Amino acid sequence: MRFDIITLFPDMFTAFLGSGVTRRAFVAAPGEPSPKGRAGAPKPKLVDVRLWNPRDFAVGNYRRVDDRPFGGGPGMVMMVEPLTECLNAIRADREQEESGGGNAPVVLFSPIGKRLDHASVEQWSVSAGAVLVCGRYEGIDQRFIDAYVTAQISIGDFVLSGGEIAAMALLDAVARLQPGVLNDEGSHQLDSFNPALDGLLDCPHFTRPVDWNGALVPDVLMSGHHADIERWRRDQRLRITTENRPDLLAAARTAGRLTKVDEAGLTKKR
Ligand code: SAH
């Protein structure tokens, strides 16, 4: 899986690619050693990340990458030419590495895009990757979008000052789904939104100490009673989803994922 990132701020990715569990999945540059993984664990699938700066493809003394918007108004717009040159270089490089690689999807991060969710992250996590375009300023020249962009992705109903954090959000979510990346195999299946838990939100977690200034860990978690613990966690997931995301609860119910015991627990609490 190979992601090529078009960004005016490649340095923003350095700490991200080298930190946390996901660093096991990332290869930051061609020729770097493959991720090692942990002893006995499956070797993580490579998430090969390459960074490209459109400024390197801009011409003139000032290597201009942005200009004022036609029609007036505030701010600047990323210019179509450096972006196109940059994309052409990426496509040539991908094609050289693998025949057909140059046809990878071109994704633009934008508030006007389709909102990212677990289902689309799962699809990306088994894909061959993409070219990810990080906008800056007011955004990028529409002609680049019309000519090359195959999908636009938003990470939420708010506005960032650049697409870099959105790109990192996607890369992080994709990397943690790769086998061998998280410490516990399959632990992501217990996370919020996972179909394995019917798309519900996560339950509360506790660790030592048992007594923190009089706040105790729920008895059931100390009982060693596996079935009781699972029932408690399920009830917590149902309660939290009902309170915070009634839309997800309704979806689980419509899909027939709630049992009679689930419904009984929900009625009791109402
Ligand atoms: N004028 C644009 C906002 C530009 S913000 C608008 O009103 O829609 C600058 C860049 O930040 C964008 O080009 C985009 O790449 C990125 N960005 C901002 N908010 C984002 C979001 N919610 N999701 C994904 N990318 C975002």
Boltz pocket constraint, residues with backbone or C-beta under 6 A from the ligand:
constraints:
  - pocket:
      binder: B
      contacts: [[A, 108], [A, 109], [A, 110], [A, 111], [A, 112], [A, 133], [A, 134], [A, 135], [A, 136], [A, 137], [A, 138], [A, 139], [A, 140], [A, 153], [A, 154], [A, 155], [A, 156], [A, 157], [A, 158], [A, 159], [A, 160], [A, 161], [A, 162], [A, 163], [A, 164], [A, 166]]
      max_distance: 6.0
